[in-house]
Amino acid sequence: MKKGLIVAIVWLSAVPASAQWLKVIGGVGLGNYEMPEGGIVTERRSGTVIGGGLELGSGSVVGEIDVLYMQKKNYQVDRGWEFRLSELSVPVLVKVKLLQGIAPYLVGGWETAFILSQQTTGDAPSLSWNLDTKSLDYGLVGGAGVHFPLGPVSAEFEVRYHYGLTDTTKYLSTGGYQLRTRVIALLGAVRF
């Protein structure tokens, strides 16, 4: 983790600091967990995404680092259980603008997320328990969006896919289940 954060700081500090933009970000995350065991049917559940970001650089390629509170949820159909993971997500991204003005763009990078809590609830009244989770969740992020200049501020609408690489549970506590997060984030941002 330390190595990744050092690389991010060095990379972002190398980007020309002539243009720096703060962002307020909000939206919804449509989450699911990858559960590699056969026969488990899951559905996406929506969760809150809120936070802020800093965009550094100018031109068609810029760097961005965000700090987001993100809920990553999943529903296991056959058992009636909902898994809810609350994280402080820190994606470090590269944004490539395809045009100037009203501009579509591509975004990609990695995510380090600090797991704040995990809760599992179910249809059965007696089921409400917490899994033993790890403290960090790592993953890849990719997406696309559109930038709209509005005078001194601008708006952005973006779709991101967060692909978790970490089994977020401590394996033995789940009876063999491995839970890796998958989230489609639908985001809106105001940049100033």
Short mmCIF file of the C-alpha atoms (twelve columns), coordinates in Angstrom:
data_MODEL
# 
_entry.id   MODEL 
# 
loop_
_atom_site.group_PDB 
_atom_site.id 
_atom_site.type_symbol 
_atom_site.label_atom_id 
_atom_site.label_alt_id 
_atom_site.label_comp_id 
_atom_site.label_asym_id 
_atom_site.label_seq_id 
_atom_site.Cartn_x 
_atom_site.Cartn_y 
_atom_site.Cartn_z 
_atom_site.pdbx_PDB_model_num 
ATOM 1   C CA . MET A 1   0.000   0.000   0.000   1 
ATOM 2   C CA . LYS A 2   2.755   2.472   0.916   1 
ATOM 3   C CA . LYS A 3   4.518   1.845   -2.390  1 
ATOM 4   C CA . GLY A 4   1.301   2.560   -4.347  1 
ATOM 5   C CA . LEU A 5   0.659   5.793   -2.448  1 
ATOM 6   C CA . ILE A 6   4.249   6.960   -2.989  1 
ATOM 7   C CA . VAL A 7   3.980   6.272   -6.734  1 
ATOM 8   C CA . ALA A 8   0.677   8.208   -6.837  1 
ATOM 9   C CA . ILE A 9   2.138   11.212  -5.007  1 
ATOM 10  C CA . VAL A 10  5.232   11.304  -7.225  1 
ATOM 11  C CA . TRP A 11  3.152   10.935  -10.408 1 
ATOM 12  C CA . LEU A 12  0.641   13.622  -9.409  1 
ATOM 13  C CA . SER A 13  3.398   16.019  -8.330  1 
ATOM 14  C CA . ALA A 14  5.043   15.616  -11.758 1 
ATOM 15  C CA . VAL A 15  1.858   16.810  -13.498 1 
ATOM 16  C CA . PRO A 16  2.038   20.561  -14.194 1 
ATOM 17  C CA . ALA A 17  0.367   22.347  -11.311 1 
ATOM 18  C CA . SER A 18  -0.725  25.272  -13.494 1 
ATOM 19  C CA . ALA A 19  -4.312  24.015  -13.523 1 
ATOM 20  C CA . GLN A 20  -5.816  22.596  -10.366 1 
ATOM 21  C CA . TRP A 21  -9.505  21.943  -9.992  1 
ATOM 22  C CA . LEU A 22  -11.478 20.872  -6.942  1 
ATOM 23  C CA . LYS A 23  -14.500 18.644  -7.454  1 
ATOM 24  C CA . VAL A 24  -17.557 17.742  -5.428  1 
ATOM 25  C CA . ILE A 25  -18.733 14.277  -6.457  1 
ATOM 26  C CA . GLY A 26  -21.963 12.399  -5.777  1 
ATOM 27  C CA . GLY A 27  -23.878 9.503   -7.189  1 
ATOM 28  C CA . VAL A 28  -24.944 5.924   -6.838  1 
ATOM 29  C CA . GLY A 29  -22.953 2.701   -6.955  1 
ATOM 30  C CA . LEU A 30  -24.627 -0.416  -8.337  1 
ATOM 31  C CA . GLY A 31  -22.686 -3.074  -6.511  1 
ATOM 32  C CA . ASN A 32  -22.230 -6.804  -6.757  1 
ATOM 33  C CA . TYR A 33  -19.725 -9.217  -5.276  1 
ATOM 34  C CA . GLU A 34  -17.984 -11.839 -7.349  1 
ATOM 35  C CA . MET A 35  -18.486 -15.122 -5.559  1 
ATOM 36  C CA . PRO A 36  -16.538 -17.754 -7.528  1 
ATOM 37  C CA . GLU A 37  -18.349 -20.701 -5.942  1 
ATOM 38  C CA . GLY A 38  -20.703 -22.373 -8.446  1 
ATOM 39  C CA . GLY A 39  -24.448 -22.025 -8.166  1 
ATOM 40  C CA . ILE A 40  -24.575 -18.764 -6.183  1 
ATOM 41  C CA . VAL A 41  -26.990 -16.287 -7.766  1 
ATOM 42  C CA . THR A 42  -26.453 -12.627 -6.867  1 
ATOM 43  C CA . GLU A 43  -28.079 -9.316  -7.801  1 
ATOM 44  C CA . ARG A 44  -26.804 -5.743  -7.841  1 
ATOM 45  C CA . ARG A 45  -27.843 -3.373  -5.054  1 
ATOM 46  C CA . SER A 46  -27.521 0.415   -5.022  1 
ATOM 47  C CA . GLY A 47  -25.373 2.300   -2.537  1 
ATOM 48  C CA . THR A 48  -24.304 5.871   -1.876  1 
ATOM 49  C CA . VAL A 49  -21.207 7.482   -3.401  1 
ATOM 50  C CA . ILE A 50  -20.181 10.929  -2.118  1 
ATOM 51  C CA . GLY A 51  -16.922 12.811  -1.787  1 
ATOM 52  C CA . GLY A 52  -14.508 15.108  -3.519  1 
ATOM 53  C CA . GLY A 53  -11.525 15.163  -5.786  1 
ATOM 54  C CA . LEU A 54  -8.576  17.108  -7.113  1 
ATOM 55  C CA . GLU A 55  -7.760  17.300  -10.814 1 
ATOM 56  C CA . LEU A 56  -4.206  18.319  -11.709 1 
ATOM 57  C CA . GLY A 57  -2.789  19.360  -15.039 1 
ATOM 58  C CA . SER A 58  -4.000  20.916  -18.229 1 
ATOM 59  C CA . GLY A 59  -4.448  19.745  -21.769 1 
ATOM 60  C CA . SER A 60  -5.873  16.477  -22.947 1 
ATOM 61  C CA . VAL A 61  -4.242  14.212  -20.302 1 
ATOM 62  C CA . VAL A 62  -4.655  15.081  -16.617 1 
ATOM 63  C CA . GLY A 63  -4.336  13.328  -13.274 1 
ATOM 64  C CA . GLU A 64  -7.112  12.996  -10.718 1 
ATOM 65  C CA . ILE A 65  -7.241  11.758  -7.142  1 
ATOM 66  C CA . ASP A 66  -10.565 11.362  -5.341  1 
ATOM 67  C CA . VAL A 67  -11.636 10.583  -1.798  1 
ATOM 68  C CA . LEU A 68  -15.072 8.950   -1.786  1 
ATOM 69  C CA . TYR A 69  -17.359 7.360   0.755   1 
ATOM 70  C CA . MET A 70  -18.706 4.372   -1.180  1 
ATOM 71  C CA . GLN A 71  -21.187 1.649   -0.251  1 
ATOM 72  C CA . LYS A 72  -20.633 -1.597  -2.143  1 
ATOM 73  C CA . LYS A 73  -23.689 -3.849  -1.873  1 
ATOM 74  C CA . ASN A 74  -24.842 -7.245  -3.116  1 
ATOM 75  C CA . TYR A 75  -27.878 -9.479  -2.685  1 
ATOM 76  C CA . GLN A 76  -27.522 -13.262 -2.564  1 
ATOM 77  C CA . VAL A 77  -30.825 -14.460 -4.046  1 
ATOM 78  C CA . ASP A 78  -30.854 -18.100 -2.886  1 
ATOM 79  C CA . ARG A 79  -30.333 -17.176 0.787   1 
ATOM 80  C CA . GLY A 80  -31.964 -13.745 0.912   1 
ATOM 81  C CA . TRP A 81  -28.842 -12.100 2.318   1 
ATOM 82  C CA . GLU A 82  -27.687 -8.550  1.595   1 
ATOM 83  C CA . PHE A 83  -23.977 -7.795  1.993   1 
ATOM 84  C CA . ARG A 84  -23.064 -4.152  2.608   1 
ATOM 85  C CA . LEU A 85  -19.469 -2.929  2.580   1 
ATOM 86  C CA . SER A 86  -18.772 0.722   3.481   1 
ATOM 87  C CA . GLU A 87  -15.423 2.038   2.262   1 
ATOM 88  C CA . LEU A 88  -13.343 5.189   2.065   1 
ATOM 89  C CA . SER A 89  -12.222 4.832   -1.549  1 
ATOM 90  C CA . VAL A 90  -9.161  6.645   -2.919  1 
ATOM 91  C CA . PRO A 91  -8.968  6.210   -6.701  1 
ATOM 92  C CA . VAL A 92  -5.880  7.593   -8.462  1 
ATOM 93  C CA . LEU A 93  -6.796  8.167   -12.090 1 
ATOM 94  C CA . VAL A 94  -5.583  9.350   -15.477 1 
ATOM 95  C CA . LYS A 95  -8.190  11.223  -17.525 1 
ATOM 96  C CA . VAL A 96  -7.850  11.521  -21.311 1 
ATOM 97  C CA . LYS A 97  -10.050 14.209  -22.860 1 
ATOM 98  C CA . LEU A 98  -11.013 13.402  -26.421 1 
ATOM 99  C CA . LEU A 99  -12.146 16.951  -27.386 1 
ATOM 100 C CA . GLN A 100 -12.111 20.513  -26.002 1 
ATOM 101 C CA . GLY A 101 -15.188 22.386  -24.752 1 
ATOM 102 C CA . ILE A 102 -18.064 19.948  -24.219 1 
ATOM 103 C CA . ALA A 103 -15.720 17.015  -24.053 1 
ATOM 104 C CA . PRO A 104 -16.135 13.267  -23.761 1 
ATOM 105 C CA . TYR A 105 -13.293 11.612  -21.859 1 
ATOM 106 C CA . LEU A 106 -11.929 8.257   -20.733 1 
ATOM 107 C CA . VAL A 107 -10.688 7.613   -17.209 1 
ATOM 108 C CA . GLY A 108 -8.650  4.776   -15.723 1 
ATOM 109 C CA . GLY A 109 -6.435  3.928   -12.787 1 
ATOM 110 C CA . TRP A 110 -6.422  2.064   -9.520  1 
ATOM 111 C CA . GLU A 111 -8.276  2.218   -6.236  1 
ATOM 112 C CA . THR A 112 -7.132  1.758   -2.674  1 
ATOM 113 C CA . ALA A 113 -10.138 1.546   -0.360  1 
ATOM 114 C CA . PHE A 114 -10.139 1.497   3.428   1 
ATOM 115 C CA . ILE A 115 -12.911 -0.794  4.660   1 
ATOM 116 C CA . LEU A 116 -14.907 1.054   7.319   1 
ATOM 117 C CA . SER A 117 -17.538 -1.618  8.012   1 
ATOM 118 C CA . GLN A 118 -19.242 -4.709  6.628   1 
ATOM 119 C CA . GLN A 119 -22.690 -5.906  7.534   1 
ATOM 120 C CA . THR A 120 -24.801 -8.825  6.359   1 
ATOM 121 C CA . THR A 121 -28.553 -8.851  6.825   1 
ATOM 122 C CA . GLY A 122 -31.085 -11.395 5.673   1 
ATOM 123 C CA . ASP A 123 -34.713 -12.292 5.251   1 
ATOM 124 C CA . ALA A 124 -34.644 -14.485 8.340   1 
ATOM 125 C CA . PRO A 125 -35.287 -12.308 11.430  1 
ATOM 126 C CA . SER A 126 -32.388 -13.917 13.269  1 
ATOM 127 C CA . LEU A 127 -29.791 -13.158 10.578  1 
ATOM 128 C CA . SER A 128 -27.859 -9.970  11.185  1 
ATOM 129 C CA . TRP A 129 -24.142 -10.537 11.586  1 
ATOM 130 C CA . ASN A 130 -20.850 -9.014  10.590  1 
ATOM 131 C CA . LEU A 131 -18.215 -10.852 8.587   1 
ATOM 132 C CA . ASP A 132 -14.589 -10.660 9.581   1 
ATOM 133 C CA . THR A 133 -13.194 -8.313  6.911   1 
ATOM 134 C CA . LYS A 134 -9.775  -7.178  5.867   1 
ATOM 135 C CA . SER A 135 -8.865  -3.518  6.339   1 
ATOM 136 C CA . LEU A 136 -8.049  -2.744  2.672   1 
ATOM 137 C CA . ASP A 137 -9.665  -3.380  -0.699  1 
ATOM 138 C CA . TYR A 138 -7.605  -2.847  -3.877  1 
ATOM 139 C CA . GLY A 139 -8.914  -2.670  -7.402  1 
ATOM 140 C CA . LEU A 140 -8.865  -1.259  -10.907 1 
ATOM 141 C CA . VAL A 141 -11.090 1.568   -12.144 1 
ATOM 142 C CA . GLY A 142 -12.126 2.384   -15.709 1 
ATOM 143 C CA . GLY A 143 -14.839 4.490   -17.240 1 
ATOM 144 C CA . ALA A 144 -16.012 7.329   -19.441 1 
ATOM 145 C CA . GLY A 145 -17.723 10.648  -18.997 1 
ATOM 146 C CA . VAL A 146 -18.660 14.004  -20.458 1 
ATOM 147 C CA . HIS A 147 -17.365 17.417  -19.324 1 
ATOM 148 C CA . PHE A 148 -19.611 20.508  -19.673 1 
ATOM 149 C CA . PRO A 149 -17.990 23.953  -19.163 1 
ATOM 150 C CA . LEU A 150 -20.371 26.378  -17.418 1 
ATOM 151 C CA . GLY A 151 -18.368 29.588  -17.101 1 
ATOM 152 C CA . PRO A 152 -16.269 29.630  -13.909 1 
ATOM 153 C CA . VAL A 153 -17.436 26.113  -12.965 1 
ATOM 154 C CA . SER A 154 -18.097 22.979  -14.943 1 
ATOM 155 C CA . ALA A 155 -20.182 19.838  -14.614 1 
ATOM 156 C CA . GLU A 156 -19.219 16.244  -15.322 1 
ATOM 157 C CA . PHE A 157 -21.274 13.097  -15.691 1 
ATOM 158 C CA . GLU A 158 -19.359 9.853   -15.515 1 
ATOM 159 C CA . VAL A 159 -19.765 6.079   -15.430 1 
ATOM 160 C CA . ARG A 160 -16.997 4.099   -13.707 1 
ATOM 161 C CA . TYR A 161 -16.477 0.391   -13.199 1 
ATOM 162 C CA . HIS A 162 -14.653 -0.537  -9.983  1 
ATOM 163 C CA . TYR A 163 -13.185 -4.046  -10.291 1 
ATOM 164 C CA . GLY A 164 -12.068 -5.288  -6.868  1 
ATOM 165 C CA . LEU A 165 -8.994  -7.500  -6.819  1 
ATOM 166 C CA . THR A 166 -9.047  -8.297  -3.084  1 
ATOM 167 C CA . ASP A 167 -11.058 -10.952 -1.283  1 
ATOM 168 C CA . THR A 168 -12.500 -8.549  1.302   1 
ATOM 169 C CA . THR A 169 -13.251 -11.228 3.905   1 
ATOM 170 C CA . LYS A 170 -10.839 -13.230 5.962   1 
ATOM 171 C CA . TYR A 171 -11.382 -16.520 4.133   1 
ATOM 172 C CA . LEU A 172 -12.036 -18.910 7.020   1 
ATOM 173 C CA . SER A 173 -14.740 -16.760 8.625   1 
ATOM 174 C CA . THR A 174 -17.057 -17.057 5.615   1 
ATOM 175 C CA . GLY A 175 -17.189 -20.819 5.287   1 
ATOM 176 C CA . GLY A 176 -15.195 -20.665 2.072   1 
ATOM 177 C CA . TYR A 177 -16.919 -17.711 0.381   1 
ATOM 178 C CA . GLN A 178 -14.615 -15.236 -1.325  1 
ATOM 179 C CA . LEU A 179 -16.128 -11.785 -1.803  1 
ATOM 180 C CA . ARG A 180 -14.608 -9.472  -4.431  1 
ATOM 181 C CA . THR A 181 -16.431 -6.232  -5.099  1 
ATOM 182 C CA . ARG A 182 -17.747 -5.107  -8.497  1 
ATOM 183 C CA . VAL A 183 -19.395 -1.676  -8.722  1 
ATOM 184 C CA . ILE A 184 -20.832 0.358   -11.579 1 
ATOM 185 C CA . ALA A 185 -20.718 3.958   -10.298 1 
ATOM 186 C CA . LEU A 186 -22.991 6.576   -11.878 1 
ATOM 187 C CA . LEU A 187 -21.496 9.917   -10.863 1 
ATOM 188 C CA . GLY A 188 -22.107 13.611  -11.221 1 
ATOM 189 C CA . ALA A 189 -19.547 16.259  -10.274 1 
ATOM 190 C CA . VAL A 190 -19.204 20.018  -10.065 1 
ATOM 191 C CA . ARG A 191 -15.682 21.237  -10.776 1 
ATOM 192 C CA . PHE A 192 -14.518 24.655  -9.603  1 
# 
